Amino acid sequence: MFRQYSRIAFAFVAVVIYATAKNAFSGDTDLEKWLPQSTVVYLHVESLETILDHPFSKTLRSSIAFKTLMRSPEAIKARAGLALFEFAIGDKLESIVKKLTTHGACMAIDKETQGVVLLAHSESAEWLDDYMQRLVKMARTDAKSKEQPDPIREADYRGLRGYEFQKTIVTNIGAVLLVTNKPLFAKDIIDRSLDATNDRLDANPLFQQATQSLSAESAQDTLRIANGFVDLDTLREAGVAKELLGSNRKDFAGELLLGGVLAVLQKTSFTSGAIAISPNNISIQLQVPYDQEWTQESRTFFVGPNSKGFAPASPNIPSSLAMMASVRAYRDLSEMWQRAGDLFDEKVNDQLAQADNTLTTLFSGKDFGTDILGAIEPQVQLMASEQTYAPGSTPAIKLPSFGLVAKLRDADMKKELKRTFQSFIGFLNVVGAMEGNPQLDLDAESIEGVQYYSATYLRDRDKKYDAGLPIQFNFSPTLAFKDDFAFVSSTLAFAKEMASLPLVNTNAAPELDNTVASVDVDSLRQVLESNRQQLISSNMLEKGHSKTEAENEIDVLMKFLSLLRSGKLALRFDDAVRLQLDITTQFER
């Protein structure tokens, strides 16, 4: 019984520590001085009490959505197991974690010993010693009741008593709890805590550089709850995370979204990061050192010449247009397509070559990379919005509208793009007819100087759509032109909404960010809610859940999303690659 509930407890503690990690370099307890320079991963943890006393945590815990989540079947089941552990240990888990992390805690991974360690600075040596004795007694009592051998091995080292339980070493150095998987790592830390030495993490040049690279939080009511450091040089030499730190990609979409970052990860020495909370916001910052030479040859399409590629300015979106998500970025798609041979492995390049041949045929001999993608400026915008349907035309599965906005390099390309669009619709009709799918009807119109070329799916008069219209009826593919801008949209209605926005010339004064992505969580939740029955059915099929279990899981997801209002991610390249994620919360009380 002890093993079962201790695992639950330690898993819960690990989640709490990971989710509420704080200032890695605050110097609160100088735990980094107990770790060797060969430390490759380091994360420092603030006390749980400090986190829970912050206005963010207090408002979250008193919100309706959080209380509802705590009453969910999954939460009740977890709390039932924890209650038994709490009864056995004679204290609440929250109280235990507060006392265990009174002066902070840290987690680290060491290269030399392959060890992983957790150090937690508790409220006092007396409390920690008493707590450890109670845990040891519980384990032995449980084993004795089951007529099993003593599960605890004891050993002394330099006046300290250590315990081994299921290949895990546990000891306390005064008020500091030490838990590790390697005896040699435990001895190394004990020696470093007792003896003066220069072989310690805070003397590591990379660690010092990471310490200085993160700016301090200065805003009122803002608490930095997590700082971390990862030695990428060592991980790369050890062959760790080859897919992430290696050279040629196996994912075209991943290269498009993060190609510049991936190129830097092949060269940079370390990464550092921080998490901070304010009353209604969670902020996550990651950064790595950057040299322009790392990307100028292979990833100019992503970062731009001299790493000055910038996202287009955000249009002034009126409140009447509820935008669900948007991505603004610098991506020279034509250059990326032409450089594919140097970017991807052989398998991906074979697939791209096949796609290029198909697209060249589809576009009547026009080269897809040079003529089609080369027709637009690198600054592009993707937008998405909740879709509305006319009465009687609602599909069974409802998708948001989405579209691309780009400035044309040459206005004369409009005719060519229009002809290509019409050829593409014809191709879809041929393939659709072969597969028994509905056909598209082409149309064209001009409204206030904007030309729209659209295609609408036709309903089969002899067909009864008892289960709702097919998924294709979410789409009315549209190409539109306004001045020097081209719009490609999944629906005619959304193309008109995008064309109504006051777009800013992409050659205007640039923003510093290379990529900016944002999402309105309320709109996203509404789209998911409109497909609730489909989500429940999919959950039942994929996970084998009953309808009640599937409904409960979807309810938990919706309640969680109701705690969030919006998210914004920004990526920039200057002296470092900086990734900033801001999540705005909303707590209904």
C-alpha positions as CSV (number, residue, x, y, z in Angstrom):
1,M,0.0,0.0,0.0
2,F,2.8,2.4,0.9
3,R,4.5,1.9,-2.5
4,Q,1.3,2.7,-4.3
5,Y,0.4,5.9,-2.5
6,S,4.0,7.1,-2.2
7,R,4.3,6.9,-6.0
8,I,1.1,9.0,-6.3
9,A,2.5,11.5,-3.8
10,F,5.9,11.8,-5.4
11,A,4.2,12.1,-8.8
12,F,2.0,14.9,-7.5
13,V,5.0,16.6,-5.9
14,A,6.9,16.4,-9.1
15,V,4.1,18.1,-11.0
16,V,3.8,20.8,-8.4
17,I,7.5,21.5,-8.5
18,Y,7.7,21.5,-12.3
19,A,4.6,23.7,-12.7
20,T,5.6,26.2,-10.0
21,A,9.4,26.3,-10.7
22,K,11.0,29.7,-9.9
23,N,14.1,31.9,-10.2
24,A,16.9,29.5,-11.1
25,F,19.5,32.2,-10.4
26,S,18.0,34.0,-7.4
27,G,20.8,32.7,-5.1
28,D,18.1,32.0,-2.5
29,T,19.9,29.0,-1.0
30,D,22.9,28.8,-3.4
31,L,22.0,25.2,-4.2
32,E,23.8,25.6,-7.6
33,K,27.1,25.7,-5.6
34,W,26.4,22.1,-4.6
35,L,26.3,21.0,-8.2
36,P,29.3,20.2,-10.5
37,Q,30.2,22.2,-13.6
38,S,29.3,19.1,-15.6
39,T,25.6,19.8,-14.9
40,V,23.8,19.9,-18.2
41,V,20.2,20.7,-17.1
42,Y,19.3,22.9,-14.1
43,L,15.9,24.1,-12.8
44,H,15.4,26.0,-9.5
45,V,12.1,25.9,-7.6
46,E,10.6,28.5,-5.4
47,S,8.6,27.6,-2.3
48,L,5.0,26.4,-3.0
49,E,3.8,28.9,-0.3
50,T,5.3,31.8,-2.2
51,I,3.5,30.7,-5.4
52,L,0.2,30.1,-3.6
53,D,0.3,33.5,-1.9
54,H,0.6,35.3,-5.2
55,P,-2.7,37.0,-6.5
56,F,-2.6,34.8,-9.6
57,S,-2.8,31.6,-7.6
58,K,-5.4,32.9,-5.1
59,T,-7.7,34.0,-7.9
60,L,-7.2,30.8,-9.9
61,R,-8.0,28.6,-6.9
62,S,-11.2,30.6,-6.1
63,S,-12.5,30.6,-9.7
64,I,-15.6,28.7,-10.7
65,A,-13.8,26.8,-13.5
66,F,-11.0,25.6,-11.2
67,K,-13.4,24.4,-8.5
68,T,-15.4,22.6,-11.2
69,L,-12.2,20.9,-12.5
70,M,-11.4,19.8,-8.9
71,R,-14.9,18.1,-8.8
72,S,-14.3,16.2,-12.1
73,P,-14.2,12.4,-11.8
74,E,-10.4,12.3,-12.7
75,A,-9.6,14.8,-9.9
76,I,-11.8,13.1,-7.4
77,K,-10.1,9.8,-8.1
78,A,-6.6,11.3,-7.7
79,R,-7.6,13.1,-4.5
80,A,-9.0,9.8,-3.1
81,G,-5.6,8.2,-3.5
82,L,-3.8,11.2,-2.0
83,A,-6.2,11.2,0.9
84,L,-5.1,7.7,2.0
85,F,-1.4,8.8,1.8
86,E,-2.2,11.9,3.8
87,F,-4.0,9.9,6.4
88,A,-1.0,7.5,6.7
89,I,1.5,10.3,7.0
90,G,-0.6,12.5,9.2
91,D,-0.4,15.7,7.2
92,K,-1.9,17.3,4.1
93,L,0.2,17.0,0.9
94,E,0.1,20.7,0.3
95,S,1.4,21.4,3.8
96,I,4.2,18.8,3.3
97,V,5.3,20.4,0.0
98,K,5.2,23.9,1.5
99,K,7.5,22.8,4.4
100,L,9.7,20.8,2.0
101,T,10.3,23.8,-0.3
102,T,10.3,26.6,2.3
103,H,13.6,28.0,0.9
104,G,13.3,26.7,-2.6
105,A,14.3,23.5,-4.5
106,C,16.1,22.5,-7.7
107,M,16.4,19.7,-10.1
108,A,19.6,18.9,-12.1
109,I,21.1,16.3,-14.5
110,D,24.8,15.6,-14.4
111,K,26.9,14.5,-17.4
112,E,29.6,12.6,-15.6
113,T,27.5,10.4,-13.4
114,Q,24.4,10.3,-15.5
115,G,22.6,11.2,-12.3
116,V,19.4,13.1,-11.8
117,V,19.0,14.9,-8.5
118,L,16.3,16.8,-6.6
119,L,17.4,19.2,-3.8
120,A,14.7,20.8,-1.7
121,H,15.5,23.3,1.1
122,S,13.0,22.6,3.8
123,E,11.9,24.7,6.8
124,S,14.4,23.1,9.2
125,A,16.7,20.2,9.7
126,E,14.6,19.0,12.6
127,W,11.4,18.9,10.5
128,L,13.0,17.2,7.6
129,D,14.7,14.5,9.8
130,D,11.4,13.7,11.5
131,Y,9.6,13.6,8.2
132,M,12.1,11.2,6.6
133,Q,12.0,8.9,9.7
134,R,8.2,8.7,9.3
135,L,8.4,7.8,5.7
136,V,11.0,5.1,6.4
137,K,8.9,3.7,9.2
138,M,5.8,3.6,6.9
139,A,7.7,1.7,4.2
140,R,9.0,-0.9,6.7
141,T,5.7,-1.3,8.4
142,D,4.0,-1.9,5.1
143,A,6.6,-4.5,4.0
144,K,6.4,-6.2,7.4
145,S,2.6,-6.5,7.2
146,K,3.0,-8.2,3.9
147,E,5.8,-10.5,5.1
148,Q,8.2,-8.9,2.7
149,P,11.9,-8.1,3.2
150,D,13.0,-4.8,4.5
151,P,12.7,-2.4,1.4
152,I,15.1,0.1,2.9
153,R,18.9,-0.1,2.8
154,E,20.9,2.3,5.0
155,A,24.4,3.7,4.8
156,D,26.5,6.4,6.4
157,Y,28.7,8.8,4.6
158,R,30.6,11.7,6.2
159,G,28.3,11.7,9.2
160,L,25.1,11.6,7.1
161,R,22.6,8.8,7.1
162,G,21.3,7.8,3.6
163,Y,18.6,5.5,2.5
164,E,18.1,3.5,-0.7
165,F,14.5,2.7,-1.7
166,Q,13.7,1.1,-5.1
167,K,17.2,2.2,-6.5
168,T,16.6,5.8,-5.3
169,I,19.0,7.4,-2.9
170,V,17.5,9.7,-0.2
171,T,19.4,11.7,2.5
172,N,19.3,15.1,4.1
173,I,22.1,17.5,4.4
174,G,20.9,19.6,7.3
175,A,17.6,21.1,6.1
176,V,18.2,20.1,2.5
177,L,16.6,16.9,1.1
178,L,18.6,15.1,-1.5
179,V,17.0,12.5,-3.8
180,T,19.0,11.0,-6.7
181,N,19.3,7.8,-8.8
182,K,23.1,7.6,-8.6
183,P,25.0,6.9,-5.3
184,L,28.2,8.5,-6.8
185,F,26.2,11.7,-7.6
186,A,24.9,11.8,-4.0
187,K,28.5,11.5,-2.6
188,D,29.7,14.2,-5.0
189,I,27.0,16.6,-3.9
190,I,27.6,15.9,-0.2
191,D,31.4,16.5,-0.7
192,R,30.7,19.8,-2.5
193,S,28.3,20.9,0.2
194,L,30.9,20.3,2.9
195,D,34.1,21.2,1.2
196,A,35.3,24.4,-0.6
197,T,35.8,23.8,-4.3
198,N,35.8,25.7,-7.6
199,D,34.2,22.8,-9.5
200,R,30.7,24.0,-9.0
201,L,27.9,25.0,-11.3
202,D,28.0,28.8,-10.6
203,A,31.6,28.8,-11.8
204,N,30.6,27.3,-15.2
205,P,31.0,30.0,-17.9
206,L,27.9,28.9,-19.8
207,F,25.9,29.0,-16.6
208,Q,27.2,32.5,-15.8
209,Q,26.3,33.7,-19.3
210,A,22.8,32.2,-19.0
211,T,22.5,33.9,-15.6
212,Q,23.2,37.3,-17.1
213,S,21.1,36.8,-20.3
214,L,17.7,36.8,-18.5
215,S,16.4,40.2,-17.5
216,A,14.9,40.6,-14.1
217,E,11.1,41.0,-13.7
218,S,10.3,44.6,-12.7
219,A,6.6,45.0,-13.2
220,Q,4.5,45.2,-10.0
221,D,2.8,42.0,-8.8
222,T,5.0,40.0,-11.3
223,L,6.7,36.9,-9.8
224,R,9.3,35.0,-11.7
225,I,8.4,31.4,-10.9
226,A,10.9,29.5,-13.1
227,N,14.4,29.8,-14.5
228,G,16.3,27.1,-16.2
229,F,19.5,26.3,-18.0
230,V,20.4,23.6,-20.5
231,D,24.0,22.9,-21.8
232,L,23.3,22.2,-25.5
233,D,26.9,21.7,-26.4
234,T,27.1,18.7,-24.1
235,L,23.8,17.2,-25.2
236,R,24.8,17.6,-28.9
237,E,28.1,15.9,-28.3
238,A,26.4,13.0,-26.5
239,G,24.0,12.5,-29.5
240,V,20.9,13.5,-27.4
241,A,17.8,14.8,-29.3
242,K,19.3,14.2,-32.7
243,E,15.9,15.1,-34.4
244,L,16.0,18.5,-32.7
245,L,19.8,19.3,-32.7
246,G,20.7,17.5,-35.9
247,S,21.1,18.8,-39.4
248,N,18.6,17.6,-42.0
249,R,14.9,17.8,-41.2
250,K,12.3,15.2,-41.7
251,D,9.3,17.5,-41.4
252,F,8.5,20.2,-44.0
253,A,6.0,21.9,-41.7
254,G,8.5,21.9,-38.8
255,E,11.0,23.6,-41.0
256,L,8.5,26.2,-42.1
257,L,7.4,27.0,-38.6
258,L,10.8,26.7,-36.7
259,G,13.5,26.4,-39.3
260,G,15.4,29.4,-38.1
261,V,15.3,28.2,-34.6
262,L,16.4,24.7,-35.6
263,A,19.4,26.1,-37.5
264,V,20.5,28.0,-34.4
265,L,20.1,24.9,-32.1
266,Q,22.6,23.1,-34.3
267,K,25.3,25.7,-33.3
268,T,24.4,27.5,-30.1
269,S,26.0,26.6,-26.7
270,F,23.0,26.8,-24.3
271,T,19.5,27.8,-23.8
272,S,17.9,29.5,-20.8
273,G,14.4,30.3,-19.9
274,A,12.0,31.8,-17.3
275,I,8.4,31.6,-16.3
276,A,6.7,34.5,-14.6
277,I,3.1,35.2,-13.4
278,S,1.2,38.4,-12.8
279,P,-2.4,38.6,-11.6
280,N,-3.9,37.8,-15.0
281,N,-1.0,36.6,-17.1
282,I,1.6,33.8,-17.5
283,S,4.7,34.7,-19.4
284,I,7.2,32.1,-20.7
285,Q,10.6,33.3,-22.1
286,L,13.2,31.2,-23.9
287,Q,16.4,32.4,-25.5
288,V,19.7,31.1,-27.0
289,P,22.8,32.9,-28.1
290,Y,22.8,33.8,-31.8
291,D,25.3,34.6,-34.5
292,Q,24.0,35.7,-38.0
293,E,26.5,33.5,-39.8
294,W,24.6,30.4,-38.5
295,T,21.5,31.2,-40.7
296,Q,22.7,33.4,-43.6
297,E,23.6,30.5,-45.9
298,S,20.9,28.0,-45.1
299,R,18.0,29.8,-43.5
300,T,17.9,33.3,-45.2
301,F,14.3,32.4,-46.2
302,F,13.4,32.3,-42.5
303,V,15.4,35.2,-41.0
304,G,15.9,37.4,-44.0
305,P,19.1,39.1,-45.2
306,N,21.3,40.1,-42.2
307,S,18.6,38.5,-40.0
308,K,16.4,41.6,-40.5
309,G,13.4,39.7,-41.8
310,F,10.3,41.0,-40.0
311,A,6.7,40.1,-39.7
312,P,4.1,42.4,-41.4
313,A,2.4,45.0,-39.2
314,S,-0.8,43.8,-37.6
315,P,-3.9,45.2,-39.3
316,N,-6.4,47.2,-37.2
317,I,-9.1,44.5,-36.6
318,P,-12.4,46.0,-35.6
319,S,-14.2,44.4,-32.6
320,S,-17.1,43.3,-34.8
321,L,-14.7,40.8,-36.5
322,A,-13.9,38.1,-34.0
323,M,-10.5,36.8,-35.1
324,M,-9.8,33.3,-33.7
325,A,-6.2,33.1,-34.6
326,S,-3.5,34.8,-36.7
327,V,0.1,34.3,-37.6
328,R,2.3,37.1,-39.1
329,A,5.7,36.1,-40.2
330,Y,8.7,36.6,-42.6
331,R,8.9,33.5,-44.8
332,D,10.4,33.6,-48.3
333,L,8.5,30.5,-49.4
334,S,10.0,30.6,-52.9
335,E,13.6,30.5,-51.6
336,M,12.7,27.7,-49.1
337,W,11.2,25.6,-51.9
338,Q,14.3,26.0,-54.0
339,R,16.7,25.2,-51.1
340,A,14.8,22.1,-50.2
341,G,17.6,19.8,-51.4
342,D,20.0,21.2,-48.7
343,L,17.4,21.3,-45.9
344,F,15.8,17.9,-45.9
345,D,16.8,14.3,-45.9
346,E,16.5,12.1,-49.0
347,K,13.0,10.8,-48.2
348,V,11.5,14.3,-47.8
349,N,13.3,15.6,-50.9
350,D,11.9,12.7,-53.0
351,Q,8.4,13.6,-51.8
352,L,8.9,17.3,-52.6
353,A,10.2,16.5,-56.1
354,Q,7.1,14.4,-56.7
355,A,4.9,17.2,-55.4
356,D,6.8,19.8,-57.6
357,N,6.1,17.7,-60.7
358,T,2.4,17.5,-59.8
359,L,2.1,21.2,-59.0
360,T,4.0,22.1,-62.3
361,T,1.4,20.1,-64.2
362,L,-1.5,21.6,-62.2
363,F,-0.2,25.1,-62.9
364,S,0.1,24.6,-66.6
365,G,3.9,24.3,-66.7
366,K,4.6,27.2,-64.4
367,D,7.3,26.4,-61.9
368,F,5.7,26.2,-58.5
369,G,8.7,27.5,-56.5
370,T,9.8,30.2,-58.9
371,D,6.7,31.4,-60.6
372,I,3.9,30.8,-58.1
373,L,5.6,31.2,-54.7
374,G,8.0,33.7,-56.2
375,A,5.0,36.0,-56.9
376,I,4.5,37.1,-53.3
377,E,6.6,39.1,-50.8
378,P,8.1,37.2,-47.9
379,Q,5.9,39.0,-45.3
380,V,2.7,36.8,-45.0
381,Q,-0.3,36.7,-42.7
382,L,-2.5,33.7,-41.9
383,M,-5.8,34.4,-40.2
384,A,-8.7,32.2,-38.9
385,S,-12.2,33.0,-37.6
386,E,-15.3,31.2,-36.5
387,Q,-17.5,30.5,-39.4
388,T,-21.2,31.3,-39.7
389,Y,-23.6,29.3,-41.9
390,A,-26.7,30.2,-43.8
391,P,-29.9,28.4,-42.6
392,G,-30.0,24.8,-43.9
393,S,-26.3,24.8,-45.0
394,T,-24.5,23.7,-41.8
395,P,-22.1,20.8,-42.2
396,A,-22.0,18.0,-39.7
397,I,-18.4,18.9,-38.8
398,K,-17.9,22.7,-38.5
399,L,-14.5,24.2,-39.3
400,P,-13.3,27.8,-38.9
401,S,-12.6,29.9,-41.9
402,F,-9.0,30.6,-42.6
403,G,-7.0,32.6,-45.2
404,L,-3.6,33.9,-46.3
405,V,-2.8,37.5,-47.0
406,A,0.4,38.4,-49.0
407,K,1.6,41.3,-51.0
408,L,2.4,40.7,-54.7
409,R,5.9,41.4,-56.0
410,D,4.5,42.1,-59.4
411,A,0.9,43.3,-60.0
412,D,0.9,41.7,-63.5
413,M,0.8,38.3,-61.7
414,K,-2.9,38.8,-60.9
415,K,-4.1,37.4,-64.2
416,E,-1.7,34.4,-64.0
417,L,-2.8,33.6,-60.4
418,K,-6.5,33.9,-61.4
419,R,-6.0,31.5,-64.3
420,T,-4.0,29.1,-62.0
421,F,-6.8,29.3,-59.4
422,Q,-9.4,28.4,-62.0
423,S,-7.3,25.5,-63.2
424,F,-7.0,24.3,-59.6
425,I,-10.8,24.3,-59.2
426,G,-11.1,22.3,-62.4
427,F,-8.6,19.8,-61.1
428,L,-10.6,19.5,-57.8
429,N,-13.8,18.8,-59.8
430,V,-12.2,16.1,-61.8
431,V,-10.8,14.3,-58.8
432,G,-14.1,14.9,-56.9
433,A,-16.1,13.4,-59.6
434,M,-13.9,10.3,-59.6
435,E,-14.5,9.9,-55.8
436,G,-18.1,10.8,-55.7
437,N,-17.6,14.2,-54.0
438,P,-19.7,17.3,-54.6
439,Q,-18.7,19.6,-57.5
440,L,-17.6,23.2,-57.3
441,D,-19.2,26.1,-59.2
442,L,-17.0,29.0,-60.2
443,D,-18.1,32.6,-59.8
444,A,-16.5,36.1,-60.0
445,E,-17.5,39.5,-58.7
446,S,-16.1,42.9,-58.0
447,I,-17.0,44.9,-54.9
448,E,-15.6,48.3,-54.2
449,G,-12.5,47.7,-56.3
450,V,-11.8,44.2,-54.9
451,Q,-11.9,41.3,-57.3
452,Y,-13.2,38.0,-56.0
453,Y,-12.9,34.6,-57.7
454,S,-14.7,31.9,-55.8
455,A,-16.0,28.4,-56.0
456,T,-19.0,27.0,-54.2
457,Y,-19.9,23.4,-53.6
458,L,-23.2,22.3,-55.1
459,R,-25.7,20.2,-53.3
460,D,-27.0,17.0,-54.9
461,R,-30.7,17.5,-55.3
462,D,-31.3,13.7,-55.2
463,K,-29.4,13.3,-51.9
464,K,-30.8,13.6,-48.5
465,Y,-28.3,14.9,-46.0
466,D,-29.8,13.4,-42.9
467,A,-26.5,13.3,-41.0
468,G,-25.7,16.9,-42.0
469,L,-23.8,18.2,-45.0
470,P,-20.3,16.7,-45.8
471,I,-17.2,18.5,-44.5
472,Q,-16.6,20.0,-48.0
473,F,-19.4,22.4,-47.4
474,N,-17.2,24.3,-44.9
475,F,-15.3,25.6,-48.0
476,S,-15.9,28.0,-50.8
477,P,-12.3,28.5,-52.0
478,T,-11.7,32.1,-52.9
479,L,-8.9,34.2,-54.5
480,A,-9.2,37.9,-54.2
481,F,-7.1,41.0,-55.1
482,K,-7.1,44.4,-53.5
483,D,-4.4,46.9,-54.7
484,D,-1.1,45.0,-54.4
485,F,-2.5,42.4,-52.0
486,A,-3.7,38.9,-52.8
487,F,-6.0,36.9,-50.5
488,V,-6.4,33.1,-50.6
489,S,-9.3,32.0,-48.3
490,S,-11.2,28.9,-47.4
491,T,-14.5,30.8,-47.8
492,L,-15.8,33.8,-49.8
493,A,-17.2,35.4,-46.7
494,F,-13.9,35.4,-44.9
495,A,-12.1,36.7,-48.0
496,K,-14.4,39.7,-47.9
497,E,-13.7,40.2,-44.2
498,M,-10.0,40.1,-44.7
499,A,-10.2,42.5,-47.7
500,S,-12.1,44.9,-45.5
501,L,-9.2,45.2,-43.1
502,P,-6.9,48.3,-43.4
503,L,-3.7,46.5,-44.4
504,V,-0.4,48.2,-43.7
505,N,2.3,48.3,-46.5
506,T,4.8,45.5,-45.7
507,N,7.7,47.7,-46.6
508,A,6.8,50.2,-43.8
509,A,8.9,50.6,-40.6
510,P,9.4,47.0,-39.5
511,E,8.6,45.4,-36.2
512,L,11.4,43.6,-34.5
513,D,9.6,40.3,-34.4
514,N,10.2,37.7,-37.1
515,T,7.1,35.8,-36.2
516,V,4.0,36.7,-34.2
517,A,1.2,34.2,-33.5
518,S,-1.9,34.9,-31.4
519,V,-5.1,33.0,-30.5
520,D,-8.4,34.0,-28.9
521,V,-9.2,31.0,-26.7
522,D,-12.9,32.0,-26.3
523,S,-13.3,31.7,-30.1
524,L,-11.4,28.4,-30.2
525,R,-13.6,27.0,-27.4
526,Q,-16.8,28.0,-29.2
527,V,-15.6,26.2,-32.3
528,L,-14.8,23.1,-30.3
529,E,-18.2,23.4,-28.5
530,S,-20.0,23.5,-31.8
531,N,-18.4,20.1,-32.6
532,R,-19.1,18.6,-29.2
533,Q,-20.9,15.5,-30.4
534,Q,-18.1,14.7,-32.9
535,L,-15.5,15.2,-30.2
536,I,-17.3,12.8,-27.9
537,S,-17.7,10.2,-30.7
538,S,-14.0,10.5,-31.6
539,N,-13.0,10.1,-27.9
540,M,-15.1,7.0,-27.6
541,L,-13.6,5.4,-30.7
542,E,-9.9,6.3,-30.0
543,K,-9.8,5.7,-26.3
544,G,-12.5,3.1,-25.9
545,H,-14.4,5.3,-23.4
546,S,-18.1,5.1,-22.5
547,K,-20.2,8.0,-23.6
548,T,-20.2,9.3,-20.0
549,E,-16.4,9.1,-19.7
550,A,-16.0,10.8,-23.0
551,E,-18.4,13.6,-22.0
552,N,-16.5,14.1,-18.8
553,E,-13.2,14.3,-20.6
554,I,-14.6,16.9,-23.0
555,D,-16.1,18.9,-20.1
556,V,-12.7,19.0,-18.4
557,L,-11.1,20.3,-21.6
558,M,-13.8,23.0,-22.0
559,K,-13.5,24.0,-18.3
560,F,-9.7,24.3,-18.6
561,L,-10.0,26.4,-21.8
562,S,-12.5,28.7,-20.0
563,L,-9.6,29.7,-17.6
564,L,-7.7,31.2,-20.6
565,R,-8.6,34.3,-22.6
566,S,-5.8,34.6,-25.2
567,G,-2.3,33.6,-26.1
568,K,0.5,35.4,-28.0
569,L,3.8,34.1,-29.2
570,A,6.6,36.3,-30.5
571,L,9.9,35.2,-32.0
572,R,12.8,37.6,-32.8
573,F,16.5,37.4,-33.9
574,D,19.0,39.9,-32.6
575,D,22.0,39.1,-30.4
576,A,20.0,36.1,-29.2
577,V,17.0,34.2,-30.5
578,R,14.2,35.1,-28.2
579,L,10.8,33.3,-27.9
580,Q,8.2,35.0,-25.7
581,L,4.8,33.4,-24.9
582,D,2.2,35.4,-23.1
583,I,-1.0,33.7,-21.9
584,T,-3.8,35.9,-20.6
585,T,-6.1,34.3,-18.1
586,Q,-9.7,34.9,-17.1
587,F,-11.0,33.7,-13.7
588,E,-14.7,33.9,-13.2
589,R,-15.5,34.0,-9.5
